[in-house]
Amino acid sequence: MPRVLFLGCNENQLPYLHAARAQGFRVVATDRNPMAPGAMLADRFHPVGYGCADELVTLARSEGFGPEDRIFTASAHLAYEGAAAVAEALGVTFPSVAAVHTALDKCRFYARLAEAGLPVPHTLALAPDEHPALDPARAYWLKSDYGKSPRYCWRVTDGRLPERPAGFDAFYRRRFLLQEEVDGRHFRVNLWPGGAAVFERVANGAWRARRDLGSGHDAVEARLRGFVASLGMAGWLTKFDLIERAGVHYVLDLGLDPPMRLRRLCEERGIDFAAAYAALYLRGDASRFPAWGRLHGDAEIRDAVDRVPAPGARSWA
């Protein structure tokens, strides 16, 4: 029976755990919470957090995992660090540690985008005590360098930077980034092998499923796919945040965790998203995702997280 090391067993991960078992996998699950809801559903369970890479490697070796097995997570961005570390140590098929760090580390991510010729808003990397002079007539985003955290993201509209924390943590590892705000249309683009989904922000907290990005879609999608392939993630489902202004699509972010909007849209259409996602990651089978042209319709997705913030408010970028 094929096996999977499954990182993260809270409520949000349960549909994926059920899907892995339904698709014939023996599940060895981990979570830092020994009472995690998925603990009793797994074939074996270990109370190890996804941020404990060395412990996960030791655990996987003790369970006899090797290149023929799989590693899976539907947890937050930082879970991919632990998953990649285990895969690299044991020879399991998975994007490399370097690729995952490039996706999560904004400094490396924006540098790699620039090398690929993909447009990025003007961005400065700031040392913890650096306070550059700002144009008070412009709006900026100040955000920490790793992953995503609403604690470390501010919209700056008065030319004065807020105080940055003195200590470092998982989301703030070396520096903050100051990025000029681009005024334009906001898009989320999901890519998977043979498919793509496009959502546009149409109001405060609302996103509408679109057939495509409009004029120039094919060229933008091709460049994004080329970028994903350069990271060794062509077989994954990735999500990009874009802003379009005057025909230029600026890239803001790359997400690795399961896409909320696509998942919710699939659920509204009666499609088992967790089963499709698990089949893609565990078996390389993308056939369970329907053609986007038949799926998107005129759907609107409400989202209480991605809001247009008030000036000076702390929020997601």
Secondary structure, DSSP 8 states (H G I E B T S, - for coil): --EEEEE--SGGGHHHHHHHHHTT-EEEEE-S-TT-TTTTTSSEEE---TT-HHHHHHHHHHTT--TTSEEEE-S-TTHHHHHHHHHHHHT-SS--HHHHHHHHBHHHHHHHHHHTT-----EEEE-TT------TTS-EEEEESBS--GGGEEEE-SS------SS--SS-SS-EEEEE---SEEEEEEEETTEEEEEEEEETTEEEEESS-STTHHHHHHHHHHHHHHTT-TTS-EEEEEEEETTEEEEEEEE-S--HHHHHHHHHTT--HHHHHHHHHHH---TTS--HHHH-TT-EEE-SSS----TT-B---
